Amino acid sequence: MSAGVSVDAVRLAGRDAWRMLRRAPIGSGAAVLAIGLALALVSIYMFVASNTSRVLDAAARDLSVTLYLGPEATEADAAAVVEAAKGSALVDHVEFRTTAQEKARVVGLLGEDLLEGVDEEAIPAQPTIEVRFVASELSEARFASMQELVEKLRAAPGVAEGRFEATHVGIIFAFGDLATATGLAVGLIAFIVALVFVSFMVRLGLDARTDEIAKLRTFGATDRFVYAPVAVAALAVGAAGGVVGVALCVLVDHHLAVLASRSPAFAIELDFVGGGLIATCLVGGLVMAAVSAWMTVRRHEATSR
């Protein structure tokens, strides 16, 4: 085959592919959106699954329990609590503060502006024990063990109150479990829907070209020549779907950045949109469209013979 014939064949395939897309604009648009949504959902799921541990490690940096000793607490009670905390592999650091040290700490936190005109002697304070946990490899089992230790320390003699600010960690675990349970299912459904839409678009194009295909067969046209427009149209839809998927991921990435800026406690870098994701979406869109088109063509061949 000469170069001129090859160029003409490519032009003809492109022209017929454009006609196929124009004949079914709604189906083509739906296929593009379905592919984009499927790719975005799978990308988000993989991102959440791969970064949950990083988010938990960031949350673990501030995990600590503050134990306030009552007026009846003795030095022996305080020492027993400190030793019980230090004896746990979950604990990184234990600090005991006397009433005077705790008051000095509170005064330093409030600052001169807030304390202007306030008698420092009137500021309430009591002996305190701060227990800071190891800030790494935070798992649900490890977090449950932390909670058990906190309850044990709260129930120790001399402890009047224990403050453990860890609600956000429970939310992260719940979110991670939800993402794991539903991510794959939603992604699979989205992929199936995308394949159905692409198949529907290709089927409409083939049905509209039934007479044309029959004439081409009569003149001895090869399968490659007959179905080239189908392949071009499907690949165009797949590429457009990949672009839509990247656009949706960029939108999610923007909202993640805004959320991170509003939550300095979780100031970790969550690189979502990168070269790998863009390439995955574009290649994934092409593969999905090509597979769906091939399956539809095979079914069309089987029913037309």
Residue, then its C-alpha position, 0 to 999 in steps of 0.5 A: m500500500s502506497a503512502g498516498v493510499s495510507v493517508d487517504a485511508v486515515r482521512l476517510a477513517g477520521r471523516d467517518a468517525w466524526r460522522m459516527l460521533r455526530r450521529a449520536p452526540i448524546g451517546s458520545g457525550a455520555a460515554v465521555l462523561a462515564i469514562g471520565l467519572a469512572l477514572a476519577l472515582v478509581s483514582i480517588y479511591m487509590f489515592v485515599a487508600s495509599n495516603t490514609s496511613r500518611v494522614l494517620d501518622a500526621a494525626a498521631r503527632d498530636l495524640s496525647v492524654t492530659l491527666y489532672l490530679g485531684p486535691e486528694a492525690t498523693e506523690a505516690d499516686a502521681a508516681a504510680v500513674v507516671e510509671a504505668a504510662k512509661g511502662s507502655a510501648l505505646v507511650d513516647h513521653v511522660e511529663f509530670r507538672t506541679t501546680a506551679q508549673e502548670k500555672a506557669r504553662v497556662v499563663g504562657l499560653l494565654g499571653e500578656d494581652l489576655l491576662e491584662g488586668v487579671d490576677e494570675e493567682a486567681i488562675p486555677a491550676q492543679p498537678t498534671i501528667e501529660v502522656r504523649f503517644v508514639a507518633s507512627e504506625l497508627s492502626e485501628a488496633r493500636f488506637a484501640s490499645m491507646q484508648e484502653l490505656v487512657e481509660k486505665l489511667r483515668a481510673a487510677p487513684g488520684v486522677a480526677e479527669g483525663r482529656f484525650e482529644a482523639t475524635h478526629v482519629g476515629i473519623i479518619f478510621a471510619f472514613g478509611d473503612l468506608a472508602t475501602a468498603t465502597g471504593l472498589a464497588v463504586g469504581l467497578i460499577a462506574f467502569i461497567v456503566a462506561l463500557v455500556f455507554v461506549s458500546f451503545m455509541v459504537r452500536l449506533g454507529l454500526d447500525a447507521r452504517t449497515d448498508e455502507i458496510a455491506k457495500l464495502r464487503t461486496f467490493g472486498a474491503t478488509d475488516r481493518f478498513v471497514y471498522a477503522p472509523v469505529a476504532v478512531a471514534a472509540l479512541a477519540v471518546g476514550a481520550a476525551g474521557g481521560v481528559v475529563g477524568v484528569a479535570l475531575c481529579v484536578l477539581v478534587d485536588h484543589h478542594l484538598a489543598v483548600l482543606a489542608s490550608r484550613s487545617p494546619a494540624f494536618a499540614i501534610e502534602l497530599d500530591f494527588v494530580g501528577g504525571g502518573l495520574i494523568a498518564t493513567c487516566l489518558v491510557g485508561g480511557l483509551v483502553m476502556a474505549a478500545v476494549s468496549a469497541w472491540m467487544t461490540v464489533r465482535r458481537h456485531e460480526a457474529t449477529s450479521r453473518 
